[in-house]
Structure formats: structure tokens, C-alpha cells
């Protein structure tokens, strides 16, 4: 138990130090613009199908669960509003964060961990190159840029998935569903829903890059680092969502 706490504190200290170094290196965006654009493509275009399907099925499930319960007391017209609010405020950002914590986070650990094990990171330092600025910052900047549009994809696909259920299972007119969904959203809901991806993207990128650079112990260590990064990123996404939601409800 004590050793686990010590290990947790050690990782927190290491991640905080690397995170501060990455923040200081954000001014090197133009220098590493090509690397940043490459990472934006990998995060955005290559993750698009996964996020699209994740959001779609989340909206379908949400509409099914709420629709039949609303129908039992004559309030099935609230399905559009409920699905839109649930996707925009909560599920869109959280599902995107969890999916990308697994996909993008694992990719970052695999790439940086392999470089660490093959001593490429040491070679960069020997040549006077800061691996945090050249490897971590482009991934962090790309995540900050791409998580928001991917969350928008999840939101829209979820609302459309709910529309399919509403029209086929609940016999609601699609235009009525859409109007209910759009009129039920407030500016506050949109701001809250689109603020979370920026925070999620930042922490997923820095956590996964940290575990990649801290990899040791060969292939076994690389696998362990990948698991730790995905688990830690997923827990952080859920914890931030809880804190963010609680603070917003108390302030707004």
C-alpha cells in the first residue's frame, strides 16, 4: 500500500514537471509545425470513424432508455431535448475523451516508449534537442486543436442517432425531434460542452506522453506503461468531468 502511494506521488511529480515544461514550450509551435500537423491528422482524421460510431450509439442508447420511459407517462416529446442536452453537456465530450484516451493515448505511449527503449530520446538530448518540446508539445497542441471538432462530431452523430430511434420506435416526426433538440439547448450548455474537450485533450496528451518517456524494462515495461497511461487518462477524464459539472452547476 505504502509503495503504491509512493509510486503514485512519484508519477504525479514527474508528470507535473513534464507538463510545466510542455507549457513553457508552447511557443515553439511554428518551429515544429510539420510535426503538429502530422499529429493533427493522426488524431483527427484517423479517429473520426471511432468517434462517429461512439457518439452514434450513445445517442441511440440514450434515446431508447429515455424514450420508452417518457412514453409511459405521455412525455415522449421530451426525447429530443433530453438527447441533445445529454450529448452536448456530458456524453459527447466524455465519450470522445475515453475513446481517444485509449486510441491516441496508447499510440503516444507506444511511439515515445519505443523511442525511449531504443535510446533515441537520449540521442536527442545528446544533440541538444529537448524531447519535451520536439515530441510532447506537438502532440499536446494537436490534441488541443482536434478534440473540440471530434467532440462536435460525437454530439451531432448522437443527436442524429436519437432522431433515428425517435422516428422509428417512438413515431416522432424527425423535424419535431430536431426542433425540440435545438430549442432545448442554451448557450451555457454549449459553452460547458465545448470547454471540456480542451481540458481532456491537454491531460490525455501529457499523461500518455509522460508514461511513454518514463518507459523502461523492455517490451513488458512498454505494455505496462500503455496500460497505466490509458487507465490514468480515463480516470482523469471522468474526474475532471465530475469536478467541472459540479462547479458549473454551483456557479451557473
Beta strands, then each sheet from edge to edge (+ up, - down):
end
